[in-house]
Amino acid sequence: MLIVDKNPHILLIEDNPNNIKLMVMLLEQQQYKVTVAVNAESGIEQANALLPDMILLDIQLPEMDGMEACRILRQNEKLAYIPIIALTAFAMPGDKERIMANGFDEYMAKPFNYREFLKLVERLLSRGE
């Protein structure tokens, strides 16, 4: 008998250990399965291997930033449909528009309100059902 995992799988691409710890805790409390990648290259590899239900992608990453990573993910037809939320400390006027223009589905400025964060995750995940 095939057992299907009903809990959505979220790939978190983030390099800050404190942010990772907080987001993994919040997401796992909501019964989401979470995989973490600490840079864009390994995040793209994980996305290809796991085909997650959602990707949370930090903009400021070492070597390759989140904007470039999002463009690469969007070019892959296996991954193009996956909702991607930008996680960023950029909260200046025009930043959201610039980030969204790079292929992100949503944008969450850090530090964020954890209730708003979880509502956003829930809203985007339910969109794909």
C-alpha positions as semicolon CSV with decimal commas, in nm:
position;residue;x (nm);y (nm);z (nm)
1;M;0,000;0,000;0,000
2;L;0,130;0,344;-0,097
3;I;0,141;0,594;0,188
4;V;0,122;0,952;0,068
5;D;0,269;1,224;0,288
6;K;-0,004;1,488;0,316
7;N;0,217;1,740;0,495
8;P;0,346;2,004;0,253
9;H;0,722;2,001;0,199
10;I;0,893;2,339;0,222
11;L;1,248;2,408;0,109
12;L;1,411;2,686;0,309
13;I;1,715;2,845;0,145
14;E;1,866;3,066;0,415
15;D;2,218;3,119;0,549
16;N;2,147;3,282;0,888
17;P;2,142;3,014;1,162
18;N;1,904;3,217;1,383
19;N;1,656;3,267;1,098
20;I;1,680;2,897;1,006
21;K;1,610;2,789;1,363
22;L;1,309;3,022;1,397
23;M;1,151;2,938;1,061
24;V;1,203;2,563;1,095
25;M;1,043;2,574;1,441
26;L;0,743;2,778;1,318
27;L;0,689;2,561;1,010
28;E;0,730;2,228;1,188
29;Q;0,477;2,339;1,453
30;Q;0,232;2,368;1,162
31;Q;0,318;2,011;1,056
32;Y;0,513;2,118;0,747
33;K;0,809;1,908;0,643
34;V;1,114;2,135;0,613
35;T;1,443;2,088;0,429
36;V;1,716;2,350;0,470
37;A;1,984;2,460;0,226
38;V;2,236;2,724;0,334
39;N;2,328;2,858;-0,010
40;A;2,163;2,904;-0,348
41;E;2,358;2,632;-0,529
42;S;2,262;2,357;-0,285
43;G;1,909;2,500;-0,270
44;I;1,868;2,464;-0,646
45;E;2,002;2,106;-0,626
46;Q;1,760;2,026;-0,340
47;A;1,468;2,178;-0,533
48;N;1,547;1,957;-0,832
49;A;1,580;1,646;-0,616
50;L;1,282;1,703;-0,384
51;L;1,029;1,900;-0,591
52;P;0,901;2,075;-0,276
53;D;0,555;2,231;-0,243
54;M;0,708;2,571;-0,166
55;I;1,046;2,745;-0,157
56;L;1,138;3,014;0,096
57;L;1,437;3,195;-0,050
58;D;1,658;3,451;0,120
59;I;1,769;3,733;-0,110
60;Q;2,110;3,794;0,052
61;L;2,303;3,470;0,014
62;P;2,677;3,407;-0,030
63;E;2,811;3,353;-0,384
64;M;2,475;3,357;-0,569
65;D;2,195;3,582;-0,445
66;G;1,830;3,486;-0,420
67;M;1,733;3,688;-0,729
68;E;1,963;3,484;-0,951
69;A;1,857;3,160;-0,781
70;C;1,490;3,243;-0,844
71;R;1,559;3,309;-1,214
72;I;1,734;2,970;-1,242
73;L;1,449;2,791;-1,060
74;R;1,190;2,956;-1,288
75;Q;1,376;2,842;-1,601
76;N;1,338;2,477;-1,497
77;E;0,998;2,350;-1,614
78;K;0,988;2,094;-1,329
79;L;1,015;2,378;-1,075
80;A;0,847;2,672;-1,251
81;Y;0,509;2,612;-1,083
82;I;0,642;2,600;-0,724
83;P;0,553;2,909;-0,519
84;I;0,864;3,099;-0,411
85;I;0,858;3,353;-0,127
86;A;1,142;3,604;-0,106
87;L;1,274;3,654;0,247
88;T;1,464;3,978;0,274
89;A;1,584;4,259;0,490
90;F;1,534;4,489;0,188
91;A;1,228;4,693;0,277
92;M;1,295;5,021;0,099
93;P;1,048;5,172;-0,149
94;G;1,075;4,987;-0,478
95;D;1,241;4,676;-0,332
96;K;0,922;4,469;-0,334
97;E;0,849;4,556;-0,696
98;R;1,209;4,480;-0,800
99;I;1,202;4,146;-0,617
100;M;0,861;4,044;-0,752
101;A;0,976;4,129;-1,106
102;N;1,242;3,857;-1,070
103;G;0,982;3,578;-1,055
104;F;0,891;3,555;-0,687
105;D;0,529;3,485;-0,593
106;E;0,546;3,680;-0,269
107;Y;0,774;3,887;-0,053
108;M;0,825;3,890;0,324
109;A;1,045;4,154;0,485
110;K;1,260;4,055;0,784
111;P;1,213;4,075;1,070
112;F;0,861;3,947;1,009
113;N;0,551;3,891;1,215
114;Y;0,533;3,514;1,256
115;R;0,151;3,506;1,224
116;E;0,164;3,697;0,896
117;F;0,445;3,469;0,777
118;L;0,243;3,153;0,849
119;K;-0,071;3,302;0,689
120;L;0,126;3,382;0,375
121;V;0,272;3,029;0,359
122;E;-0,075;2,878;0,412
123;R;-0,233;3,104;0,146
124;L;0,024;3,015;-0,120
125;L;0,016;2,644;-0,041
126;S;-0,364;2,628;-0,057
127;R;-0,352;2,799;-0,397
128;G;-0,191;2,489;-0,546
129;E;-0,456;2,244;-0,421
